[in-house]
Amino acid sequence: MSEAQEVETNWEERRALPRLPTTLRAKAFPGEHDCIIKDYNERGARLYFPDRPKLAEQLVVVVWSTGLAFDGAVRWRNGPK
């Protein structure tokens, strides 16, 4: 196992709640940035942004397939995620 995989695995083990994997398409506002919700639980989500936008600290994520909107705050940045 590579060091990067080990770090990510350890982080996953420390989560209070497991995350559910997904490939839901969404938009993050302000700015209408396309993204993919990679995983989520009731406390948060990991978003993937193919264009690496500069995001505000507070944002709204709208799931394309359902139109549901969620208020959020950026907690961690790792490249396009």
VOLO-337887 format. One record per residue: residue in three letters; z, y, x of N, C-alpha, C, O in turn. Coordinates in steps of 0.001 Angstrom, whole numbers, plus 500000, padded with zeros to 6 digits. Each point is the difference from the previous one (the first is absolute). Last residue first. Layout:
N
<rec dovo="ALA" n_c3="Z" n_c2="Y" n_c1="X" ca_c3="Z" ca_c2="Y" ca_c1="X" c_c3="Z" c_c2="Y" c_c1="X" o_c3="Z" o_c2="Y" o_c1="X"/>
...
END
This chain:
81
<rec dovo="LYS" n_c3="494731" n_c2="518195" n_c1="489395" ca_c3="500889" ca_c2="499425" ca_c1="498977" c_c3="501049" c_c2="501010" c_c1="499597" o_c3="500843" o_c2="499709" o_c1="499151"/>
<rec dovo="PRO" n_c3="495680" n_c2="500740" n_c1="504390" ca_c3="499507" ca_c2="500273" ca_c1="498654" c_c3="500904" c_c2="499472" c_c1="498888" o_c3="499675" o_c2="500162" o_c1="498824"/>
<rec dovo="GLY" n_c3="502797" n_c2="500558" n_c1="505626" ca_c3="498538" ca_c2="500027" ca_c1="499935" c_c3="499566" c_c2="500281" c_c1="498584" o_c3="500537" o_c2="500900" o_c1="499355"/>
<rec dovo="ASN" n_c3="503983" n_c2="498895" n_c1="500432" ca_c3="499574" ca_c2="499083" ca_c1="501051" c_c3="498479" c_c2="499931" c_c1="499946" o_c3="499448" o_c2="499136" o_c1="499318"/>
<rec dovo="ARG" n_c3="505297" n_c2="503521" n_c1="498454" ca_c3="498567" ca_c2="500057" ca_c1="500243" c_c3="499686" c_c2="499076" c_c1="501165" o_c3="500681" o_c2="500012" o_c1="501024"/>
<rec dovo="TRP" n_c3="503457" n_c2="500941" n_c1="494977" ca_c3="499622" ca_c2="499512" ca_c1="501313" c_c3="498498" c_c2="500070" c_c1="500116" o_c3="499298" o_c2="499748" o_c1="499021"/>
<rec dovo="ARG" n_c3="502982" n_c2="501970" n_c1="497181" ca_c3="501181" ca_c2="499590" ca_c1="500759" c_c3="499664" c_c2="499569" c_c1="501409" o_c3="500839" o_c2="500076" o_c1="500898"/>
<rec dovo="VAL" n_c3="497232" n_c2="503012" n_c1="494557" ca_c3="499625" ca_c2="499314" ca_c1="501236" c_c3="501273" c_c2="499714" c_c1="500779" o_c3="500795" o_c2="500901" o_c1="500267"/>
<rec dovo="ALA" n_c3="499039" n_c2="499453" n_c1="494347" ca_c3="500270" ca_c2="500802" ca_c1="501186" c_c3="499625" c_c2="499178" c_c1="501221" o_c3="500278" o_c2="498803" o_c1="500060"/>
<rec dovo="GLY" n_c3="498565" n_c2="501341" n_c1="494135" ca_c3="500431" ca_c2="499371" ca_c1="501233" c_c3="500268" c_c2="501007" c_c1="501092" o_c3="499705" o_c2="501188" o_c1="499870"/>
<rec dovo="ASP" n_c3="498975" n_c2="497556" n_c1="494438" ca_c3="500424" ca_c2="501008" ca_c1="500966" c_c3="500480" c_c2="499280" c_c1="501240" o_c3="500611" o_c2="498935" o_c1="499916"/>
<rec dovo="PHE" n_c3="495725" n_c2="499142" n_c1="496484" ca_c3="501327" ca_c2="499850" ca_c1="500576" c_c3="500263" c_c2="501151" c_c1="500966" o_c3="499170" o_c2="500308" o_c1="500856"/>
<rec dovo="ALA" n_c3="497304" n_c2="497835" n_c1="494743" ca_c3="500276" ca_c2="500919" ca_c1="501100" c_c3="501449" c_c2="499846" c_c1="500448" o_c3="500899" o_c2="499805" o_c1="499182"/>
<rec dovo="LEU" n_c3="494855" n_c2="497334" n_c1="497945" ca_c3="501418" ca_c2="500278" ca_c1="500201" c_c3="500183" c_c2="500872" c_c1="501233" o_c3="499329" o_c2="499819" o_c1="501016"/>
<rec dovo="GLY" n_c3="496476" n_c2="498255" n_c1="497268" ca_c3="500281" ca_c2="501409" ca_c1="499760" c_c3="501471" c_c2="500355" c_c1="500164" o_c3="500380" o_c2="501155" o_c1="499807"/>
<rec dovo="THR" n_c3="497000" n_c2="494535" n_c1="500850" ca_c3="500895" ca_c2="500185" ca_c1="498860" c_c3="500215" c_c2="501459" c_c1="499625" o_c3="500383" o_c2="500301" o_c1="498869"/>
<rec dovo="SER" n_c3="496741" n_c2="498141" n_c1="504793" ca_c3="499763" ca_c2="499031" ca_c1="498926" c_c3="500849" c_c2="500238" c_c1="498767" o_c3="499613" o_c2="499603" o_c1="498901"/>
<rec dovo="TRP" n_c3="500773" n_c2="503144" n_c1="505210" ca_c3="498729" ca_c2="500138" ca_c1="499287" c_c3="499903" c_c2="499107" c_c1="498783" o_c3="499584" o_c2="500459" o_c1="498936"/>
<rec dovo="VAL" n_c3="504913" n_c2="501741" n_c1="503135" ca_c3="499302" ca_c2="498719" ca_c1="500102" c_c3="498744" c_c2="500081" c_c1="499148" o_c3="500080" o_c2="500281" o_c1="498804"/>
<rec dovo="VAL" n_c3="502829" n_c2="503716" n_c1="503705" ca_c3="499459" ca_c2="499556" ca_c1="498713" c_c3="499200" c_c2="498718" c_c1="500235" o_c3="499061" o_c2="499979" o_c1="500795"/>
<rec dovo="VAL" n_c3="505002" n_c2="503270" n_c1="501706" ca_c3="499014" ca_c2="498941" ca_c1="500191" c_c3="499581" c_c2="499512" c_c1="498621" o_c3="500839" o_c2="499611" o_c1="499188"/>
<rec dovo="VAL" n_c3="501535" n_c2="505012" n_c1="503216" ca_c3="499863" ca_c2="499204" ca_c1="498793" c_c3="498896" c_c2="498990" c_c1="500272" o_c3="498917" o_c2="500366" o_c1="500458"/>
<rec dovo="LEU" n_c3="504663" n_c2="502550" n_c1="503019" ca_c3="498677" ca_c2="499731" ca_c1="499446" c_c3="500103" c_c2="499223" c_c1="498699" o_c3="501056" o_c2="499481" o_c1="499641"/>
<rec dovo="GLN" n_c3="501598" n_c2="503387" n_c1="504850" ca_c3="500151" ca_c2="499527" ca_c1="498622" c_c3="498611" c_c2="499767" c_c1="499436" o_c3="499108" o_c2="500827" o_c1="500190"/>
<rec dovo="GLU" n_c3="500967" n_c2="500601" n_c1="504162" ca_c3="501170" ca_c2="499121" ca_c1="500026" c_c3="500289" c_c2="499412" c_c1="498615" o_c3="500489" o_c2="498875" o_c1="499897"/>
<rec dovo="ALA" n_c3="494468" n_c2="502352" n_c1="501456" ca_c3="501226" ca_c2="500747" ca_c1="499758" c_c3="501161" c_c2="499010" c_c1="500029" o_c3="499794" o_c2="498799" o_c1="499823"/>
<rec dovo="LEU" n_c3="495759" n_c2="500042" n_c1="502959" ca_c3="500620" ca_c2="499959" ca_c1="498685" c_c3="501207" c_c2="500922" c_c1="499936" o_c3="500690" o_c2="500226" o_c1="500994"/>
<rec dovo="LYS" n_c3="494458" n_c2="498794" n_c1="501819" ca_c3="501301" ca_c2="500642" ca_c1="500163" c_c3="500591" c_c2="500098" c_c1="498605" o_c3="499431" o_c2="500649" o_c1="499121"/>
<rec dovo="PRO" n_c3="497034" n_c2="495351" n_c1="502061" ca_c3="500188" ca_c2="501404" ca_c1="499602" c_c3="501362" c_c2="500535" c_c1="500419" o_c3="500928" o_c2="499243" o_c1="500285"/>
<rec dovo="ARG" n_c3="495878" n_c2="496471" n_c1="500610" ca_c3="501154" ca_c2="500568" ca_c1="500707" c_c3="500252" c_c2="501464" c_c1="499644" o_c3="499976" o_c2="500852" o_c1="500888"/>
<rec dovo="ASP" n_c3="496712" n_c2="495727" n_c1="497317" ca_c3="499585" ca_c2="501249" ca_c1="500650" c_c3="501133" c_c2="500728" c_c1="500727" o_c3="499789" o_c2="501104" o_c1="500502"/>
<rec dovo="PRO" n_c3="500716" n_c2="494675" n_c1="496990" ca_c3="498912" ca_c2="499799" ca_c1="500956" c_c3="499615" c_c2="501271" c_c1="500760" o_c3="499478" o_c2="499916" o_c1="501112"/>
<rec dovo="PHE" n_c3="505288" n_c2="498430" n_c1="496742" ca_c3="499040" ca_c2="501085" ca_c1="499838" c_c3="498887" c_c2="499826" c_c1="501024" o_c3="500246" o_c2="500164" o_c1="501195"/>
<rec dovo="TYR" n_c3="504060" n_c2="496898" n_c1="496264" ca_c3="499011" ca_c2="500034" ca_c1="501076" c_c3="498985" c_c2="501079" c_c1="499667" o_c3="499431" o_c2="500006" o_c1="498909"/>
<rec dovo="LEU" n_c3="506061" n_c2="498797" n_c1="499639" ca_c3="498655" ca_c2="500448" ca_c1="499661" c_c3="499116" c_c2="499982" c_c1="501241" o_c3="500456" o_c2="500295" o_c1="501105"/>
<rec dovo="ARG" n_c3="504398" n_c2="497513" n_c1="496746" ca_c3="499274" ca_c2="500287" ca_c1="501245" c_c3="498567" c_c2="500306" c_c1="499613" o_c3="499333" o_c2="499188" o_c1="499360"/>
<rec dovo="ALA" n_c3="505569" n_c2="501346" n_c1="497768" ca_c3="498696" ca_c2="499375" ca_c1="500166" c_c3="499440" c_c2="500354" c_c1="501365" o_c3="500356" o_c2="501019" o_c1="500592"/>
<rec dovo="GLY" n_c3="504737" n_c2="498855" n_c1="496184" ca_c3="499002" ca_c2="500633" ca_c1="500847" c_c3="498713" c_c2="499216" c_c1="500090" o_c3="499860" o_c2="498931" o_c1="499406"/>
<rec dovo="ARG" n_c3="504189" n_c2="500032" n_c1="497898" ca_c3="500514" ca_c2="501065" ca_c1="500856" c_c3="498951" c_c2="500665" c_c1="500872" o_c3="500291" o_c2="501004" o_c1="500651"/>
<rec dovo="GLU" n_c3="499060" n_c2="495181" n_c1="496312" ca_c3="500496" ca_c2="501105" ca_c1="499175" c_c3="500521" c_c2="501172" c_c1="500827" o_c3="500249" o_c2="501075" o_c1="499454"/>
<rec dovo="ASN" n_c3="495968" n_c2="496096" n_c1="502783" ca_c3="501120" ca_c2="499509" ca_c1="499204" c_c3="500533" c_c2="501202" c_c1="499240" o_c3="499395" o_c2="501072" o_c1="500038"/>
<rec dovo="TYR" n_c3="495815" n_c2="497379" n_c1="503126" ca_c3="500908" ca_c2="500885" ca_c1="499283" c_c3="501199" c_c2="499219" c_c1="499469" o_c3="499979" o_c2="498772" o_c1="499925"/>
<rec dovo="ASP" n_c3="494946" n_c2="501398" n_c1="503396" ca_c3="501125" ca_c2="499257" ca_c1="499441" c_c3="500950" c_c2="500988" c_c1="499343" o_c3="499934" o_c2="501202" o_c1="500256"/>
<rec dovo="LYS" n_c3="495676" n_c2="500143" n_c1="501013" ca_c3="500023" ca_c2="498712" ca_c1="500707" c_c3="501148" c_c2="499112" c_c1="499543" o_c3="499842" o_c2="498781" o_c1="499923"/>
<rec dovo="ILE" n_c3="496972" n_c2="505317" n_c1="498027" ca_c3="501410" ca_c2="499615" ca_c1="500014" c_c3="500054" c_c2="498594" c_c1="500585" o_c3="499547" o_c2="499046" o_c1="499368"/>
<rec dovo="ILE" n_c3="496676" n_c2="504825" n_c1="501544" ca_c3="500234" ca_c2="498658" ca_c1="499472" c_c3="501494" c_c2="499745" c_c1="500102" o_c3="500609" o_c2="500237" o_c1="501043"/>
<rec dovo="CYS" n_c3="496162" n_c2="504545" n_c1="498588" ca_c3="500860" ca_c2="499110" ca_c1="500765" c_c3="500054" c_c2="498635" c_c1="499327" o_c3="499521" o_c2="499814" o_c1="498882"/>
<rec dovo="ASP" n_c3="498152" n_c2="505703" n_c1="501098" ca_c3="499868" ca_c2="498593" ca_c1="499646" c_c3="500919" c_c2="499164" c_c1="500879" o_c3="500143" o_c2="500267" o_c1="501193"/>
<rec dovo="HIS" n_c3="500598" n_c2="504985" n_c1="497456" ca_c3="499686" ca_c2="499092" ca_c1="501100" c_c3="499926" c_c2="498561" c_c1="499494" o_c3="500957" o_c2="499496" o_c1="499411"/>
<rec dovo="GLU" n_c3="499818" n_c2="505387" n_c1="498599" ca_c3="499127" ca_c2="498929" ca_c1="499499" c_c3="499544" c_c2="499053" c_c1="501104" o_c3="498805" o_c2="499739" o_c1="500136"/>
<rec dovo="GLY" n_c3="504264" n_c2="504375" n_c1="499814" ca_c3="498892" ca_c2="499751" ca_c1="500900" c_c3="499027" c_c2="498925" c_c1="499566" o_c3="498930" o_c2="499869" o_c1="500593"/>
<rec dovo="PRO" n_c3="506616" n_c2="500718" n_c1="498313" ca_c3="498826" ca_c2="500849" ca_c1="499941" c_c3="498939" c_c2="499569" c_c1="501018" o_c3="500300" o_c2="499405" o_c1="501034"/>
<rec dovo="PHE" n_c3="500915" n_c2="496811" n_c1="497207" ca_c3="499885" ca_c2="501434" ca_c1="499767" c_c3="501217" c_c2="500695" c_c1="500591" o_c3="501060" o_c2="499377" o_c1="500056"/>
<rec dovo="ALA" n_c3="496004" n_c2="495580" n_c1="500138" ca_c3="501230" ca_c2="500729" ca_c1="500300" c_c3="499721" c_c2="501485" c_c1="499853" o_c3="499002" o_c2="500505" o_c1="500514"/>
<rec dovo="LYS" n_c3="498795" n_c2="494597" n_c1="497436" ca_c3="499764" ca_c2="501329" ca_c1="500568" c_c3="501362" c_c2="500641" c_c1="500207" o_c3="500906" o_c2="499857" o_c1="499179"/>
<rec dovo="ALA" n_c3="497190" n_c2="494647" n_c1="500507" ca_c3="500757" ca_c2="501129" ca_c1="499463" c_c3="499504" c_c2="501300" c_c1="500615" o_c3="499185" o_c2="500008" o_c1="500923"/>
<rec dovo="ARG" n_c3="500192" n_c2="494069" n_c1="498513" ca_c3="499427" ca_c2="501273" ca_c1="500442" c_c3="500742" c_c2="501132" c_c1="499308" o_c3="500387" o_c2="499890" o_c1="498836"/>
<rec dovo="LEU" n_c3="501372" n_c2="494918" n_c1="502424" ca_c3="499689" ca_c2="500990" ca_c1="498973" c_c3="499442" c_c2="501274" c_c1="500622" o_c3="500518" o_c2="500493" o_c1="501002"/>
<rec dovo="THR" n_c3="500964" n_c2="494910" n_c1="500662" ca_c3="498851" ca_c2="500758" ca_c1="500509" c_c3="499568" c_c2="501032" c_c1="498959" o_c3="498812" o_c2="500294" o_c1="499862"/>
<rec dovo="THR" n_c3="506010" n_c2="496641" n_c1="501676" ca_c3="498997" ca_c2="500402" ca_c1="499023" c_c3="498822" c_c2="500656" c_c1="500709" o_c3="500065" o_c2="500299" o_c1="501192"/>
<rec dovo="PRO" n_c3="505287" n_c2="496952" n_c1="499393" ca_c3="498705" ca_c2="500420" ca_c1="500541" c_c3="499015" c_c2="500326" c_c1="498881" o_c3="500051" o_c2="499403" o_c1="498925"/>
<rec dovo="LEU" n_c3="505419" n_c2="501079" n_c1="501037" ca_c3="498921" ca_c2="499186" ca_c1="499445" c_c3="498675" c_c2="500476" c_c1="500574" o_c3="499686" o_c2="501186" o_c1="499901"/>
<rec dovo="ARG" n_c3="505608" n_c2="499039" n_c1="502146" ca_c3="498836" ca_c2="500729" ca_c1="499500" c_c3="498962" c_c2="499014" c_c1="499505" o_c3="499824" o_c2="498926" o_c1="500576"/>
<rec dovo="PRO" n_c3="505868" n_c2="500707" n_c1="499764" ca_c3="498693" ca_c2="499602" ca_c1="500533" c_c3="498885" c_c2="500844" c_c1="499382" o_c3="500122" o_c2="500473" o_c1="498870"/>
<rec dovo="LEU" n_c3="504902" n_c2="501391" n_c1="501920" ca_c3="499213" ca_c2="499294" ca_c1="498993" c_c3="498668" c_c2="499589" c_c1="500608" o_c3="499407" o_c2="500774" o_c1="500752"/>
<rec dovo="ALA" n_c3="503700" n_c2="501202" n_c1="502071" ca_c3="500948" ca_c2="499608" ca_c1="498963" c_c3="499308" c_c2="499193" c_c1="498903" o_c3="500592" o_c2="499085" o_c1="499429"/>
<rec dovo="ARG" n_c3="497747" n_c2="501026" n_c1="505809" ca_c3="499839" ca_c2="500686" ca_c1="498711" c_c3="501026" c_c2="499479" c_c1="498993" o_c3="500295" o_c2="498806" o_c1="499955"/>
<rec dovo="ARG" n_c3="498951" n_c2="499515" n_c1="504630" ca_c3="501086" ca_c2="500953" ca_c1="499764" c_c3="499896" c_c2="500699" c_c1="498659" o_c3="500945" o_c2="500683" o_c1="499607"/>
<rec dovo="GLU" n_c3="495746" n_c2="496209" n_c1="502090" ca_c3="501239" ca_c2="499264" ca_c1="499770" c_c3="501158" c_c2="500933" c_c1="499675" o_c3="500960" o_c2="499581" o_c1="499354"/>
<rec dovo="GLU" n_c3="494806" n_c2="502216" n_c1="501882" ca_c3="499916" ca_c2="499373" ca_c1="498690" c_c3="501296" c_c2="499269" c_c1="499666" o_c3="500429" o_c2="500021" o_c1="498846"/>
<rec dovo="TRP" n_c3="499182" n_c2="501781" n_c1="505451" ca_c3="500137" ca_c2="501068" ca_c1="499007" c_c3="499974" c_c2="499405" c_c1="498603" o_c3="500821" o_c2="500366" o_c1="499160"/>
<rec dovo="ASN" n_c3="498348" n_c2="496741" n_c1="504410" ca_c3="501400" ca_c2="500385" ca_c1="499955" c_c3="500243" c_c2="501099" c_c1="498977" o_c3="501024" o_c2="499994" o_c1="499317"/>
<rec dovo="THR" n_c3="494537" n_c2="498704" n_c1="501451" ca_c3="500736" ca_c2="498930" ca_c1="499343" c_c3="501466" c_c2="500368" c_c1="499883" o_c3="500598" o_c2="499817" o_c1="498940"/>
<rec dovo="GLU" n_c3="496646" n_c2="503067" n_c1="503533" ca_c3="499712" ca_c2="500091" ca_c1="498567" c_c3="500769" c_c2="498934" c_c1="499230" o_c3="500534" o_c2="500291" o_c1="498930"/>
<rec dovo="VAL" n_c3="499821" n_c2="499599" n_c1="505736" ca_c3="500638" ca_c2="501213" ca_c1="499484" c_c3="499772" c_c2="500102" c_c1="498506" o_c3="500934" o_c2="500284" o_c1="499250"/>
<rec dovo="GLU" n_c3="496857" n_c2="496235" n_c1="502989" ca_c3="501438" ca_c2="499758" ca_c1="499961" c_c3="500736" c_c2="501196" c_c1="499423" o_c3="500916" o_c2="499823" o_c1="499196"/>
<rec dovo="GLN" n_c3="494461" n_c2="500507" n_c1="501589" ca_c3="500263" ca_c2="499133" ca_c1="498855" c_c3="501500" c_c2="499765" c_c1="499848" o_c3="500524" o_c2="499984" o_c1="498886"/>
<rec dovo="ALA" n_c3="498090" n_c2="502449" n_c1="504871" ca_c3="499745" ca_c2="500777" ca_c1="498772" c_c3="500295" c_c2="499160" c_c1="498767" o_c3="500603" o_c2="500495" o_c1="499047"/>
<rec dovo="GLU" n_c3="499607" n_c2="497416" n_c1="505190" ca_c3="501138" ca_c2="500891" ca_c1="499803" c_c3="499843" c_c2="500807" c_c1="498715" o_c3="500976" o_c2="500212" o_c1="499280"/>
<rec dovo="SER" n_c3="496595" n_c2="495045" n_c1="500848" ca_c3="499951" ca_c2="501227" ca_c1="500786" c_c3="501218" c_c2="500862" c_c1="499692" o_c3="500672" o_c2="499801" o_c1="498988"/>
<rec dovo="MET" n_c3="498995" n_c2="494743" n_c1="500830" ca_c3="500000" ca_c2="501173" ca_c1="499148" c_c3="500000" c_c2="501232" c_c1="500894" o_c3="500746" o_c2="500071" o_c1="500977"/>
END
